[in-house]
Amino acid sequence: MTTRATLPAHYKWWALSATSLGMFMAMLNGTTLLVALPTLIRVLHMSSLLAIWVMLAYMVTQTVLVLTVGRFSDMYGRKRWYVAGFGLFTVASLAAGFSPNGQTLLAIRALQAVGGSLVMGNSTAIVADAFPRQQLGLALGINSIVIALGQIAGPVLGGLLVTWFNWHWVFWFNVPIGIIGTFWASHLLRDLTPPERHQRIDYWGNFTYMLSLLGVLIAITWGGLRGWNSPVVYTGLATAVVGFYVFIRWQKVVTDPLLKLRLFHIRAFAMGNLSNFFIAMGRGAIVLLFIFYFQGARGDNALQAGISVIPMAIAMGLTAPVSGWLSDRMGARILATLGALIMAISLLGFALTISLSTPYVIIAMWLTIAGVGNGLFNSPNTSAIMGTVAPEERGIAAGTRTMLLNTGNVFSVGMVLALVAATVPPSIMLAIFAGEPTAVNAQGLVHFVHGLNWAFVFMALMALISACLSFLRGHQSPALVEQSQSAVH
C-alpha cells in the first residue's frame, strides 16, 4: 500500500489525468451513440422499444453495478478495478461494432456497461484520495471540463462517423482510447487507502435493486410505446414495488449493506445525493430529445444534429471549473442551488418556445443557459458529498452518488420518451426515432413537438425539486470537514 508521504508531489495531477481520460471516454461513448441512434435503428431494423433498450441496457447495468464496484474498491483497492474496467470496456467496444442485429448490440452494450461501471464507480474516489480537501472542488471542476469536452466532441464525432464512414466506427473509435487509458492507469495509479477486506458483497441487495429498477423501466417504456393497459405494465410495476420494498428492508438488517443507509443520516450527504438524483431526472434526456427533434422532426442529418447540441457542453465546460474553485472557498449550498434553479429556468424555456419553426438561436440560448446551470451544480455538489465521509468509505460514497445519478438519468430517458410517445401513434414515433420526417405527416410532427413541450415541463419540475433539496442541505458540518481534511493529509 503506497502512502501519501512516499508519493511524488505531482501524483495528484497524474491521477486526475487518468480518471479524466476515463470520464472522457465514457462521455464520448454515450453522446456518439445518441447521435448515431437514428442510423442504427434504420440499419439494424430495430423497433422503437428495442432502440430505447439499447440505450437503457448500458445505463441500467451501470446503475445496478456501481455500488458493488464501490464496495469492491473499498475492499481490494481502486486501481485494479479501474484498470480492469478500462480493459473490459475496450474489448466490448470492439465487439459492439460487429453486432449483426439490435438484440446482439443490446447484450454487448450491457457487457460494455460492466467495464464502464468499474471506471465511473472508481474515478471520483481516486480523485478524492489523491487531492487534499481544500483542492477537491478544483479537481472535480477540471474533471467536469473533460466531461464537457466529451459532450462537445461526442455529438460531432458521432455525426462525422455515421455520415462519412459507417455506424461500426461509433463503437470502434473507443478502442484506441481504451488501450491508451488502460496502460496509462496501470502505470500511474496507486492505492492510497487501506483496504477494508472484512466487508462482504451484498448480492441479495444487488438482485432486489435490479428487479425494482428493471420493473419500473419495463413498465414505463412498454406503456409509453405499446399501451398502458397491458399485463407487462402491471407485472413490471408490481415487481418494482415488491423489489424496492424488499431492498430497503434488507439494507436495514444485512451486516454489509449495498447502500449504507446510515450515511443518509448526514444531512449534507442525503440532500446532496437527493438533489443529484432529481437534477439527473431534469437533464438526463435533454440531448436525446434534441437529437430526435433535429433529425426526426426538422430533417437535419446526424452531423448537423450533433453540432446543434454543442452549446450546452461548451457552457458547462466554461462554468464547471469556476464553480469548483468557488466551492472550495464558499461551500456548495448557494452554487449548487443556483445551478439547479438555472437548469429549471432553461427547461421551462424549452417548454415554452420549442416548435417546428423555432429559430436555432433561441434553442442555442436555452442550451447555453442549461449548460451554465449544469456546470454550477455538478462540481460543488460532488465535492460536498465526498467531503462528508471518511477516506475508507469514499468508494461506497462515490458509488452511491453515481448510482443515484444514473438512476435519475435512466428515469429521465424512460419518463420523457413515454410522455412523448403518448402523443403520437407507434408508426410515427418509429419514423421520428429513425430520423425520417418525410414519412410523417404534418399533424404527426405537431403532436410530437407538443409531447416535447410536456416532457420539458416535467424535467423543469424535477430540476426545481433538486434546487429545493440542495438548499435544504444546510452548511456542511465543520467537524466533518476537519475530519476529512486530517484524514486526507
C-alpha positions as CSV (number, residue, x, y, z in Angstrom):
1,M,0.0,0.0,0.0
2,T,1.5,3.3,-1.1
3,T,1.4,6.1,1.5
4,R,0.9,9.8,0.7
5,A,4.4,10.6,2.2
6,T,6.1,8.4,-0.4
7,L,4.2,9.9,-3.4
8,P,5.8,12.4,-5.8
9,A,4.2,15.9,-5.3
10,H,2.7,15.8,-8.8
11,Y,0.9,12.4,-8.3
12,K,-2.5,14.0,-7.8
13,W,-2.3,15.5,-11.2
14,W,-1.3,12.2,-12.8
15,A,-4.2,10.5,-11.0
16,L,-6.6,13.3,-12.3
17,S,-5.3,12.7,-15.9
18,A,-6.0,9.0,-15.7
19,T,-9.5,9.4,-14.3
20,S,-10.3,12.3,-16.7
21,L,-9.4,10.1,-19.6
22,G,-11.9,7.5,-18.3
23,M,-14.6,10.2,-18.0
24,F,-13.8,11.5,-21.5
25,M,-14.2,8.0,-23.0
26,A,-17.5,7.4,-21.1
27,M,-19.0,10.7,-22.3
28,L,-17.9,10.1,-25.9
29,N,-19.4,6.7,-25.8
30,G,-22.8,8.0,-24.6
31,T,-23.1,11.1,-26.8
32,T,-21.8,9.5,-30.0
33,L,-24.4,6.7,-29.6
34,L,-27.2,9.2,-29.1
35,V,-26.4,11.0,-32.4
36,A,-26.0,7.7,-34.2
37,L,-29.2,6.1,-32.8
38,P,-31.5,7.0,-35.7
39,T,-28.9,5.5,-38.1
40,L,-28.7,2.3,-36.0
41,I,-32.5,2.0,-36.0
42,R,-32.6,2.1,-39.8
43,V,-29.5,-0.2,-40.4
44,L,-30.2,-2.8,-37.8
45,H,-34.0,-2.7,-38.3
46,M,-34.8,-2.0,-34.7
47,S,-38.2,-1.3,-33.2
48,S,-38.7,1.8,-31.1
49,L,-38.8,-0.3,-27.9
50,L,-35.6,-2.2,-28.8
51,A,-33.8,1.1,-29.7
52,I,-34.7,2.6,-26.3
53,W,-33.4,-0.5,-24.5
54,V,-30.1,-0.4,-26.5
55,M,-29.6,2.9,-24.7
56,L,-31.1,1.8,-21.4
57,A,-29.2,-1.5,-21.2
58,Y,-25.9,0.4,-20.7
59,M,-27.4,2.8,-18.2
60,V,-29.3,0.1,-16.2
61,T,-26.3,-2.2,-15.9
62,Q,-24.0,0.5,-14.8
63,T,-26.6,1.8,-12.3
64,V,-27.1,-1.7,-10.7
65,L,-23.3,-2.4,-10.5
66,V,-21.9,0.9,-9.5
67,L,-22.4,0.4,-5.7
68,T,-20.9,-3.0,-5.8
69,V,-17.9,-1.6,-7.7
70,G,-17.6,1.0,-4.9
71,R,-17.6,-1.8,-2.3
72,F,-15.0,-3.9,-4.3
73,S,-12.7,-0.8,-4.5
74,D,-13.0,-0.3,-0.7
75,M,-12.2,-4.0,-0.1
76,Y,-9.5,-4.7,-2.7
77,G,-8.1,-1.3,-3.9
78,R,-9.4,1.1,-6.5
79,K,-6.6,0.8,-9.1
80,R,-7.1,-2.9,-10.1
81,W,-10.8,-2.4,-10.7
82,Y,-10.3,0.8,-12.6
83,V,-7.8,-0.7,-14.9
84,A,-9.9,-3.9,-15.4
85,G,-12.9,-1.7,-16.3
86,F,-10.9,0.2,-18.9
87,G,-9.8,-3.1,-20.5
88,L,-13.3,-4.7,-20.5
89,F,-14.9,-1.5,-21.9
90,T,-12.3,-1.5,-24.8
91,V,-12.9,-5.2,-25.7
92,A,-16.7,-4.8,-25.6
93,S,-16.5,-1.7,-27.8
94,L,-14.6,-3.7,-30.4
95,A,-17.3,-6.4,-30.3
96,A,-20.2,-4.0,-30.5
97,G,-19.0,-2.8,-33.9
98,F,-19.5,-6.3,-35.2
99,S,-23.1,-6.6,-34.0
100,P,-25.4,-8.2,-36.7
101,N,-28.6,-7.1,-35.1
102,G,-30.2,-5.0,-32.4
103,Q,-30.5,-7.8,-29.9
104,T,-26.8,-8.6,-30.0
105,L,-26.0,-5.0,-29.7
106,L,-28.2,-4.7,-26.6
107,A,-26.3,-7.7,-24.9
108,I,-22.9,-6.3,-25.8
109,R,-23.9,-2.8,-24.5
110,A,-24.7,-4.4,-21.2
111,L,-21.2,-6.0,-21.1
112,Q,-19.7,-2.7,-22.1
113,A,-21.5,-1.2,-19.1
114,V,-19.8,-3.6,-16.7
115,G,-16.5,-2.0,-17.8
116,G,-18.0,1.5,-17.7
117,S,-19.2,1.0,-14.1
118,L,-15.7,-0.1,-13.0
119,V,-14.3,3.1,-14.5
120,M,-17.0,5.6,-13.4
121,G,-17.5,4.0,-10.0
122,N,-13.9,4.4,-9.0
123,S,-12.8,7.7,-10.7
124,T,-14.3,10.1,-8.1
125,A,-12.9,8.1,-5.2
126,I,-9.5,8.0,-6.8
127,V,-9.5,11.8,-7.2
128,A,-10.8,12.3,-3.6
129,D,-7.9,10.1,-2.4
130,A,-5.3,12.0,-4.3
131,F,-6.3,15.6,-3.6
132,P,-6.5,17.4,-0.2
133,R,-10.0,18.5,0.8
134,Q,-9.4,22.2,0.0
135,Q,-8.5,21.4,-3.6
136,L,-11.1,18.8,-4.3
137,G,-13.6,21.2,-5.8
138,L,-11.0,22.4,-8.2
139,A,-10.0,18.9,-9.2
140,L,-13.6,17.9,-9.8
141,G,-14.1,21.1,-11.8
142,I,-11.2,20.1,-14.0
143,N,-12.9,16.7,-14.3
144,S,-16.0,18.5,-15.4
145,I,-14.1,20.3,-18.2
146,V,-13.1,16.9,-19.6
147,I,-16.7,15.7,-19.3
148,A,-17.8,18.8,-21.2
149,L,-15.1,18.2,-23.9
150,G,-16.5,14.7,-24.3
151,Q,-20.0,16.1,-24.6
152,I,-18.8,18.7,-27.2
153,A,-16.7,16.2,-29.2
154,G,-19.2,13.3,-28.9
155,P,-22.1,14.6,-31.0
156,V,-19.8,16.0,-33.7
157,L,-17.8,12.8,-33.8
158,G,-20.9,10.6,-33.9
159,G,-22.3,12.7,-36.7
160,L,-19.0,12.5,-38.6
161,L,-18.6,8.8,-38.2
162,V,-22.1,7.8,-39.4
163,T,-22.1,10.5,-42.2
164,W,-18.5,10.0,-43.6
165,F,-17.8,6.4,-42.6
166,N,-20.4,3.9,-41.2
167,W,-22.1,3.0,-37.9
168,H,-19.4,0.4,-36.9
169,W,-17.0,3.2,-36.1
170,V,-19.4,4.7,-33.5
171,F,-18.0,1.8,-31.3
172,W,-14.6,1.2,-32.8
173,F,-13.3,4.7,-32.1
174,N,-13.3,3.7,-28.4
175,V,-10.7,1.1,-28.9
176,P,-7.5,3.2,-29.2
177,I,-8.7,5.5,-26.4
178,G,-9.3,2.4,-24.3
179,I,-5.9,0.9,-24.9
180,I,-4.1,4.1,-24.0
181,G,-6.3,4.6,-20.9
182,T,-5.7,1.0,-19.7
183,F,-1.9,1.3,-19.9
184,W,-1.9,4.8,-18.5
185,A,-3.9,4.0,-15.5
186,S,-2.0,0.7,-14.9
187,H,1.3,2.6,-14.9
188,L,0.3,5.7,-13.0
189,L,-2.3,5.0,-10.3
190,R,-1.6,3.9,-6.8
191,D,-3.8,2.7,-4.0
192,L,-3.7,5.2,-1.1
193,T,-6.5,4.0,1.2
194,P,-6.0,0.8,3.2
195,P,-8.4,-2.0,2.0
196,E,-11.4,-3.0,4.2
197,R,-11.3,-6.7,3.5
198,H,-13.6,-7.6,6.3
199,Q,-16.6,-6.4,4.3
200,R,-18.9,-8.6,2.2
201,I,-20.7,-8.2,-1.1
202,D,-24.5,-7.7,-0.8
203,Y,-25.6,-9.9,-3.6
204,W,-29.2,-10.0,-2.5
205,G,-29.3,-6.3,-2.3
206,N,-27.9,-6.1,-5.9
207,F,-30.6,-8.5,-7.1
208,T,-33.6,-6.8,-5.5
209,Y,-32.4,-3.3,-6.6
210,M,-32.0,-4.6,-10.2
211,L,-35.5,-6.1,-10.0
212,S,-37.1,-2.9,-8.9
213,L,-35.2,-0.8,-11.5
214,L,-36.0,-3.1,-14.4
215,G,-39.6,-3.5,-13.3
216,V,-40.4,0.2,-13.4
217,L,-38.4,0.8,-16.6
218,I,-40.1,-2.0,-18.4
219,A,-43.5,-0.7,-17.3
220,I,-42.7,2.9,-18.4
221,T,-41.2,2.1,-21.8
222,W,-43.8,-0.6,-22.7
223,G,-46.7,1.6,-21.5
224,G,-45.4,4.6,-23.5
225,L,-44.9,2.7,-26.7
226,R,-47.3,-0.2,-26.6
227,G,-50.1,0.9,-24.3
228,W,-50.6,1.2,-20.6
229,N,-53.4,-1.3,-20.2
230,S,-51.1,-4.4,-20.5
231,P,-50.1,-7.3,-18.3
232,V,-46.4,-6.3,-19.0
233,V,-47.0,-2.9,-17.4
234,Y,-48.9,-4.3,-14.4
235,T,-46.2,-7.0,-13.8
236,G,-43.4,-4.5,-14.2
237,L,-44.9,-2.1,-11.6
238,A,-45.7,-4.9,-9.2
239,T,-42.1,-6.2,-9.5
240,A,-40.8,-2.7,-8.9
241,V,-42.8,-2.1,-5.8
242,V,-42.0,-5.5,-4.2
243,G,-38.4,-5.4,-5.2
244,F,-37.8,-1.9,-3.8
245,Y,-39.6,-2.8,-0.5
246,V,-37.5,-5.9,0.0
247,F,-34.4,-4.0,-1.0
248,I,-34.9,-1.3,1.7
249,R,-35.9,-3.8,4.4
250,W,-32.8,-5.9,3.6
251,Q,-30.5,-2.9,3.7
252,K,-31.6,-2.3,7.3
253,V,-30.6,-5.7,8.6
254,V,-27.7,-7.0,6.5
255,T,-24.2,-6.7,8.0
256,D,-22.6,-5.0,5.0
257,P,-25.4,-3.4,3.0
258,L,-25.1,-2.4,-0.6
259,L,-26.4,1.0,0.3
260,K,-25.2,2.4,3.6
261,L,-28.4,4.0,4.8
262,R,-26.7,5.4,7.9
263,L,-24.8,7.8,5.6
264,F,-28.1,9.4,4.8
265,H,-28.3,10.4,8.4
266,I,-25.7,13.0,7.4
267,R,-27.8,15.9,6.2
268,A,-25.3,17.2,3.6
269,F,-24.8,13.7,2.2
270,A,-28.5,13.0,2.0
271,M,-29.6,16.3,0.5
272,G,-26.6,16.3,-1.9
273,N,-27.4,12.9,-3.2
274,L,-31.2,13.5,-3.5
275,S,-30.7,16.8,-5.3
276,N,-28.2,14.9,-7.6
277,F,-30.9,12.4,-8.4
278,F,-33.6,15.0,-9.3
279,I,-31.2,17.2,-11.3
280,A,-30.4,14.0,-13.3
281,M,-34.2,13.5,-13.8
282,G,-34.3,17.0,-15.2
283,R,-31.3,17.0,-17.5
284,G,-30.8,13.3,-18.4
285,A,-32.8,13.3,-21.6
286,I,-32.1,16.8,-23.0
287,V,-29.5,15.7,-25.7
288,L,-31.6,12.7,-26.6
289,L,-34.8,14.8,-27.1
290,F,-32.9,17.3,-29.3
291,I,-31.3,14.6,-31.4
292,F,-34.7,13.2,-32.2
293,Y,-36.1,16.8,-32.7
294,F,-33.3,17.9,-35.1
295,Q,-33.2,14.6,-37.1
296,G,-36.7,13.3,-36.7
297,A,-38.7,16.5,-36.8
298,R,-36.6,19.1,-38.7
299,G,-34.8,16.7,-41.1
300,D,-31.2,17.5,-40.2
301,N,-28.5,14.9,-40.8
302,A,-26.5,13.3,-37.9
303,L,-23.6,15.8,-38.2
304,Q,-25.9,18.8,-38.2
305,A,-27.8,17.4,-35.2
306,G,-24.6,16.7,-33.3
307,I,-23.3,20.3,-33.9
308,S,-26.6,21.8,-32.8
309,V,-26.4,20.4,-29.2
310,I,-22.9,21.6,-28.6
311,P,-23.7,25.0,-26.8
312,M,-24.8,23.2,-23.6
313,A,-21.5,21.4,-23.3
314,I,-19.4,24.4,-24.0
315,A,-21.2,26.4,-21.4
316,M,-20.8,23.6,-18.9
317,G,-17.1,23.3,-19.6
318,L,-16.5,27.0,-19.0
319,T,-18.6,27.2,-15.8
320,A,-17.6,23.9,-14.1
321,P,-14.0,24.7,-13.1
322,V,-15.0,28.2,-11.8
323,S,-17.8,26.7,-9.7
324,G,-15.4,24.0,-8.4
325,W,-12.9,26.7,-7.4
326,L,-15.5,28.8,-5.7
327,S,-17.0,25.8,-3.8
328,D,-13.6,25.3,-2.2
329,R,-14.0,28.8,-0.7
330,M,-17.7,29.3,-0.1
331,G,-19.2,25.8,0.1
332,A,-21.8,24.1,-2.2
333,R,-25.1,25.3,-1.0
334,I,-25.5,28.6,-2.9
335,L,-23.7,27.5,-6.0
336,A,-25.5,24.1,-6.4
337,T,-28.9,25.6,-5.6
338,L,-28.4,28.4,-8.1
339,G,-27.3,25.9,-10.7
340,A,-30.4,23.8,-10.3
341,L,-32.6,26.8,-10.5
342,I,-30.9,28.0,-13.7
343,M,-31.4,24.5,-15.1
344,A,-35.1,24.6,-14.3
345,I,-35.4,28.0,-16.0
346,S,-33.8,26.7,-19.2
347,L,-36.0,23.6,-19.3
348,L,-39.1,25.8,-18.8
349,G,-37.7,28.0,-21.7
350,F,-37.6,24.9,-23.9
351,A,-41.2,24.0,-23.0
352,L,-42.5,27.5,-23.9
353,T,-40.5,28.1,-27.1
354,I,-39.9,24.8,-28.9
355,S,-41.9,24.4,-32.1
356,L,-41.1,23.1,-35.6
357,S,-40.1,26.6,-36.7
358,T,-38.2,27.9,-33.6
359,P,-35.1,29.8,-34.7
360,Y,-31.9,27.9,-33.8
361,V,-30.6,31.0,-32.0
362,I,-33.4,30.6,-29.4
363,I,-32.6,26.9,-28.9
364,A,-28.9,27.6,-28.6
365,M,-29.6,30.3,-26.0
366,W,-31.6,27.9,-23.8
367,L,-29.0,25.2,-24.3
368,T,-26.3,27.6,-23.2
369,I,-28.3,28.5,-20.1
370,A,-28.8,24.8,-19.3
371,G,-25.0,24.3,-19.6
372,V,-24.3,27.1,-17.1
373,G,-26.8,25.6,-14.6
374,N,-25.2,22.2,-15.1
375,G,-21.7,23.5,-14.6
376,L,-22.7,25.5,-11.5
377,F,-24.3,22.4,-9.9
378,N,-22.0,19.5,-10.6
379,S,-18.6,20.2,-9.1
380,P,-19.8,21.9,-5.8
381,N,-22.4,19.2,-5.2
382,T,-20.0,16.3,-5.8
383,S,-17.3,17.9,-3.7
384,A,-19.7,18.4,-0.8
385,I,-20.9,14.8,-1.0
386,M,-17.4,13.3,-1.0
387,G,-16.3,15.7,1.8
388,T,-18.8,14.3,4.3
389,V,-17.4,10.8,4.5
390,A,-14.1,9.2,5.9
391,P,-11.5,8.1,3.3
392,E,-12.3,4.4,3.8
393,E,-15.9,5.0,2.8
394,R,-15.2,7.1,-0.3
395,G,-15.7,4.1,-2.6
396,I,-19.2,3.4,-1.3
397,A,-20.0,7.2,-1.2
398,A,-18.8,7.6,-4.8
399,G,-20.8,4.6,-5.8
400,T,-24.0,5.9,-4.0
401,R,-23.6,9.2,-5.8
402,T,-23.1,7.6,-9.2
403,M,-26.0,5.1,-8.6
404,L,-28.5,7.9,-7.8
405,L,-27.2,10.0,-10.7
406,N,-27.5,7.0,-13.2
407,T,-30.9,6.1,-11.8
408,G,-32.1,9.7,-12.3
409,N,-30.7,9.6,-15.9
410,V,-32.4,6.3,-16.6
411,F,-35.8,7.5,-15.2
412,S,-35.4,10.7,-17.2
413,V,-35.0,8.9,-20.5
414,G,-37.8,6.4,-19.7
415,M,-40.3,9.0,-18.5
416,V,-39.8,11.7,-21.2
417,L,-39.9,9.1,-24.0
418,A,-43.1,7.7,-22.6
419,L,-44.6,11.2,-22.4
420,V,-43.6,12.0,-26.0
421,A,-44.7,8.6,-27.3
422,A,-48.1,9.0,-25.7
423,T,-48.8,11.9,-28.2
424,V,-48.3,10.1,-31.5
425,P,-49.0,6.6,-32.9
426,P,-46.2,4.0,-32.8
427,S,-45.6,4.1,-36.5
428,I,-45.0,7.9,-36.4
429,M,-42.8,7.6,-33.3
430,L,-40.6,5.0,-35.1
431,A,-40.2,7.2,-38.1
432,I,-39.1,10.1,-35.9
433,F,-36.7,7.9,-34.0
434,A,-35.2,6.7,-37.2
435,G,-34.7,10.3,-38.4
436,E,-37.2,10.0,-41.3
437,P,-39.5,13.1,-41.0
438,T,-40.7,12.7,-44.7
439,A,-42.5,9.6,-43.5
440,V,-44.6,11.6,-41.0
441,N,-47.5,13.9,-41.9
442,A,-47.5,17.5,-40.7
443,Q,-50.1,16.8,-38.0
444,G,-48.0,14.0,-36.6
445,L,-44.9,16.3,-36.3
446,V,-47.1,18.9,-34.5
447,H,-48.2,16.3,-32.0
448,F,-44.6,15.1,-31.5
449,V,-43.5,18.7,-30.7
450,H,-46.4,19.0,-28.3
451,G,-45.2,15.9,-26.5
452,L,-41.7,17.5,-26.3
453,N,-43.2,20.6,-24.6
454,W,-44.8,18.5,-21.9
455,A,-41.6,16.5,-21.4
456,F,-39.6,19.7,-20.8
457,V,-42.3,20.8,-18.3
458,F,-41.8,17.6,-16.4
459,M,-38.0,17.9,-16.5
460,A,-38.2,21.6,-15.3
461,L,-40.2,20.4,-12.3
462,M,-37.6,17.8,-11.4
463,A,-34.8,20.5,-11.6
464,L,-36.9,22.7,-9.3
465,I,-37.2,19.9,-6.7
466,S,-33.4,19.5,-7.0
467,A,-32.9,23.2,-6.2
468,C,-35.2,22.9,-3.1
469,L,-33.3,19.8,-1.8
470,S,-29.9,21.5,-2.5
471,F,-30.9,24.5,-0.4
472,L,-32.1,22.2,2.5
473,R,-28.6,20.7,2.8
474,G,-27.6,23.5,5.1
475,H,-24.0,24.3,5.8
476,Q,-21.6,21.3,5.9
477,S,-20.6,20.4,9.4
478,P,-17.2,21.9,10.3
479,A,-16.4,18.8,12.3
480,L,-16.9,16.6,9.2
481,V,-14.7,18.9,7.1
482,E,-12.0,18.9,9.7
483,Q,-12.1,15.1,10.0
484,S,-12.0,14.7,6.2
485,Q,-9.0,17.1,5.8
486,S,-7.0,15.5,8.6
487,A,-7.7,12.0,7.2
488,V,-6.6,13.0,3.7
489,H,-3.4,14.7,5.0
